Amino acid sequence: MGDIAIRVEHLSKKYEIVMGNSRGHSGLAEEMTQGVRRMLGMGGGAGSSSLRREEIWPVRDVSFEVQCGEIVGIIGRNGAGKSTLLKILSRIIEPTSGRAQMYGRVGTLLEVGMGFHPQLTGRDNIYLSGIIYGMKKQEIDKRFDEIVAFSGVEKYIDTPVKRYSSGMYVRLAFAVGAHMDCEVLIVDEALAVGDSQFQKKCLDKMHDMGEHGRTVLFVSHNMDAVTRLCKRVILLDQGKVIADGSSHEVVGTYMHVGASSVRGFKEWTDLTTAPGDDVARLCAVRVKTINGRIADVIDIRRTFAIEVEIEVLKPGWVLTPNLEFYSDGEGCLFESFDMDPVWRSRSRPVGRYVSTAWVPGNLLSEGAHFVTVHCVSIDPFRIMIKVEEVVGFRVVDNYEGDSARGDFTGEMVGVVRPMLKWATQFVPRQESANIERGERGTGL
Amino acid sequence: MRQSPAVVVIEPSRSWFDLKLKAVWDYRELLYFLAWRDLKARYSQTVMGLAWAVLQPLFMMLVFTVIFSKIARLPSDGIPYPLFAYAALVPWTYFSKSLDRSGFSIVAESNLITKIYFPRLIVPLSATLGGLIDFAIAFLLMVVMMVWFGVFPTWKLMVLPFYLLITILASLAVSLWLSALFVKYRDISALMPILIQIWMFASPIVYPSSMIPQEWQGLYNINPMVGIINGFRWALVGTPAPDPALLALNILTIAVSLLLGMAYFNRRANTFADVI
């Protein structure tokens, strides 16, 4: 432990795009005529001047180190350079400059079922695919039964895979990848799509590898999976590392890279333009952890607070702040009114008020959430302040086994994620018959 | 389990000339399995199976016999023309098939090339070696024909493996160039049949190489297939032995184009996944 598994130093990749030639493959004739032109001193002739060369750097000056046994997530938007970096580290493409070193056997899983041939049997494909993933034939011999058992296609192992159902095919394909023996594993999120059971197996396996001191580099834009799996996350944007740290912080940073800039706090310094009317205006809304820190990312198990700061400009109103919680794409989850006993039925003098609503841990589910803030008078009914989705935060589950998901690592359904009290008792056969009879008895 | 950890270093390649033979050796099992896959897949779906490997050279031999021997009356060094033609068609079919298969091999495997690392040299190499099974089957028919025409092998047959080896190397040399060029220049697919056609008539398949005037022999022998075919005929059916000086020229051509081909291929290989 404490050893370096991956060291990346100033890695860059440059592509030259020739504008006006979208095919990518140059024509032989075209290049020959250009060559002849150049030889005849006609360089810059009509043909070549219409082609404009443009440099793009999908990965630019990326450096980081990964310790043995770490599971590191690499996130970023489409085009941020994730897959280019992944391909460089997998040795599929070469960097333009810079250097990376990896210690130990490196396995890459950009796709399952590499090299599968439909004409060949399951048995043949296990060997073929295993060899392509870099296993030795001997290793496959040794783990063959294990792989077959894991895939659950024992009965059809000597049938050509073209006759397999797509589910069987994927299971067999994944079984081979999952039995790769390596110290450093590079995985693409493309793996984690597919049915949820498959996804779960995938994530479980990666988690497993981390526990066994293997180093895993997981490239994804599935934020929930990344936070569940990785303690550390590297954020790429336009080919550069813009954040590298604990998954909480980095996922928070990710949320305000780019267009959507809803974050964990919002403040208005100028009261004349702040939302509200002549009675009350909104000064600030903050999402805070239990320690009082403003946060964009909330641990699913922890209580957190929404703080609403209001300036009352005109006395004589009984004011009630109110919050509505929205989850991304799911609509409103619930709303809540300020029930503080002191101000519940008393009209407020002019001045500043800070209301704090505590949201318990193990209530919201994973993902992005937004809060809409109101401040109303209930009798007579009047809305003083209304700001939709004024703050946003992301609830993450670090998968430490004590959240409502227990040991399940896949996607969970539902807009809330309460922690229920469960109890399970073992009931021996005879007793269960008795209980049944007994229950019926009491029913009568 | 964990031995001294191997270090994988990733950096832009600098050297102009790098054969990367060690990497190929480390992945020799992949080489074998790819060739095995092609064979198994190729023959599992045809009813005739391996018989196809014989039919093509056999059919060509019959056509050549009718056209070039019966109609055009080309000489055949005193050997029955079918035997004369078929002894040349055995190495030639292997060579031309290898070019055809290996030339397109990198593009055909683009799914692997863009998704996983392995020494790219493995791909054309396995396509070239995979053709040896077809060669062996075609060769069996050669033996049958020799018995039929009453030509019995001599000690010269012992030299045949050497000729086979240089046939493989020659196929590989050309395939490396073609497959690397094809990734970038898709025009190669149109040029390939023409190239093979011209090459066939530039080799002594339908005619004996003795028909080429003496002063042209040097130029003629730059084509390594000349020495290879003469060698096969000499070892199998007893035509005159190839001139050692010309054979040396053939081997030199092969060696130079193979080494340069490997270096060129390896240089291009770094960009296959970018360009494909």
Boltz contact constraints between the chains, C-beta under 6 A:
constraints:
  - contact:
      token1: [A, 25]
      token2: [B, 186]
      max_distance: 6.0
  - contact:
      token1: [A, 28]
      token2: [B, 185]
      max_distance: 6.0
  - contact:
      token1: [A, 28]
      token2: [B, 187]
      max_distance: 6.0
  - contact:
      token1: [A, 90]
      token2: [B, 117]
      max_distance: 6.0
  - contact:
      token1: [A, 91]
      token2: [B, 117]
      max_distance: 6.0
  - contact:
      token1: [A, 92]
      token2: [B, 117]
      max_distance: 6.0
  - contact:
      token1: [A, 92]
      token2: [B, 273]
      max_distance: 6.0
  - contact:
      token1: [A, 93]
      token2: [B, 273]
      max_distance: 6.0
  - contact:
      token1: [A, 93]
      token2: [B, 274]
      max_distance: 6.0
  - contact:
      token1: [A, 94]
      token2: [B, 12]
      max_distance: 6.0
  - contact:
      token1: [A, 94]
      token2: [B, 270]
      max_distance: 6.0
  - contact:
      token1: [A, 95]
      token2: [B, 12]
      max_distance: 6.0
  - contact:
      token1: [A, 99]
      token2: [B, 11]
      max_distance: 6.0
  - contact:
      token1: [A, 100]
      token2: [B, 10]
      max_distance: 6.0
  - contact:
      token1: [A, 101]
      token2: [B, 7]
      max_distance: 6.0
  - contact:
      token1: [A, 101]
      token2: [B, 9]
      max_distance: 6.0
  - contact:
      token1: [A, 102]
      token2: [B, 8]
      max_distance: 6.0
  - contact:
      token1: [A, 103]
      token2: [B, 5]
      max_distance: 6.0
  - contact:
      token1: [A, 103]
      token2: [B, 7]
      max_distance: 6.0
  - contact:
      token1: [A, 104]
      token2: [B, 5]
      max_distance: 6.0
  - contact:
      token1: [A, 106]
      token2: [B, 8]
      max_distance: 6.0
  - contact:
      token1: [A, 110]
      token2: [B, 115]
      max_distance: 6.0
  - contact:
      token1: [A, 111]
      token2: [B, 115]
      max_distance: 6.0
  - contact:
      token1: [A, 114]
      token2: [B, 115]
      max_distance: 6.0
  - contact:
      token1: [A, 114]
      token2: [B, 116]
      max_distance: 6.0
  - contact:
      token1: [A, 117]
      token2: [B, 37]
      max_distance: 6.0
  - contact:
      token1: [A, 117]
      token2: [B, 41]
      max_distance: 6.0
  - contact:
      token1: [A, 119]
      token2: [B, 41]
      max_distance: 6.0
  - contact:
      token1: [A, 119]
      token2: [B, 44]
      max_distance: 6.0
  - contact:
      token1: [A, 128]
      token2: [B, 33]
      max_distance: 6.0
  - contact:
      token1: [A, 128]
      token2: [B, 37]
      max_distance: 6.0
  - contact:
      token1: [A, 131]
      token2: [B, 29]
      max_distance: 6.0
  - contact:
      token1: [A, 131]
      token2: [B, 30]
      max_distance: 6.0
  - contact:
      token1: [A, 131]
      token2: [B, 33]
      max_distance: 6.0
  - contact:
      token1: [A, 137]
      token2: [B, 29]
      max_distance: 6.0
